[in-house]
Amino acid sequence: MKVKYFAWVRERVGKAEETIEPPASVRTIEELIAWLSSQSEAYAYAFEKPKVIRAAIDRAHVKQDAAIAGAREIAFFPPMTGG
């Protein structure tokens, strides 16, 4: 699946997007964040406060308990404000 990173998440990970193959045991956004965090210090830094990270699956905003099965694209971004 393709994963995209935005704003300071992108800056901390060091890339805008990548294609990944998480293990079958990773079934939700929350589990994906935990798995990514274990991959390197950069990911651990990017996801150090996982509760503030927002996610979208195939361009639809989702909660962290959302299933990732069948997702073509997952995006991670920090909270945003309007104005």
C-alpha positions in Angstrom: 0.0 0.0 0.0 1.1 3.6 -0.6 1.6 5.7 2.5 1.7 9.5 2.3 3.0 11.8 5.0 2.1 15.5 5.3 3.5 18.6 7.2 5.7 17.9 10.2 5.0 14.1 9.9 6.7 14.2 6.5 9.6 16.3 7.8 10.2 13.9 10.7 9.9 10.7 8.5 12.1 12.3 5.9 10.0 11.4 2.9 6.6 12.4 1.4 5.5 8.9 0.5 6.5 5.3 0.2 5.1 1.9 -0.6 5.0 -0.5 2.3 4.0 -4.1 3.1 3.2 -4.3 6.8 2.8 -7.7 8.4 -0.6 -9.4 8.4 -0.9 -8.8 12.1 -1.1 -5.0 11.4 -4.9 -4.5 10.9 -5.7 -1.0 12.0 -4.4 2.5 11.6 -3.4 2.4 15.3 -1.4 -0.8 14.7 0.2 0.6 11.6 1.4 3.6 13.5 2.9 1.3 16.2 4.5 -0.8 13.5 5.9 2.1 11.6 7.2 3.6 14.9 9.2 0.4 15.5 11.0 0.6 12.1 13.4 3.5 12.8 14.1 6.5 15.1 12.7 8.8 12.4 9.3 7.0 12.4 9.4 6.8 16.2 9.9 10.6 16.3 7.2 11.3 13.7 4.7 9.2 15.6 5.9 9.9 19.2 2.4 11.3 20.1 0.2 8.9 18.1 -3.1 10.3 19.5 -2.6 13.6 17.7 -1.9 12.0 14.3 -4.8 12.1 11.9 -5.3 9.5 9.2 -7.1 9.0 5.9 -7.7 5.8 4.0 -8.2 6.3 0.3 -8.8 10.0 0.9 -11.5 9.5 3.6 -10.7 10.6 7.1 -10.8 7.7 9.6 -10.3 7.1 13.3 -7.3 5.1 14.4 -9.4 1.9 15.0 -10.2 1.8 11.3 -9.3 -1.4 9.4 -6.6 -1.0 6.8 -7.5 -4.2 4.8 -7.9 -3.3 1.1 -6.5 0.2 1.5 -4.7 1.5 -1.6 -3.5 4.7 0.1 -3.1 5.8 3.7 -2.2 9.3 4.6 -0.9 10.6 7.9 -1.0 14.3 9.0 -1.0 16.5 12.1 -4.2 18.1 13.4 -5.2 21.1 11.3 -7.1 24.2 12.1 -9.2 26.3 9.8 -9.2 30.0 9.5 
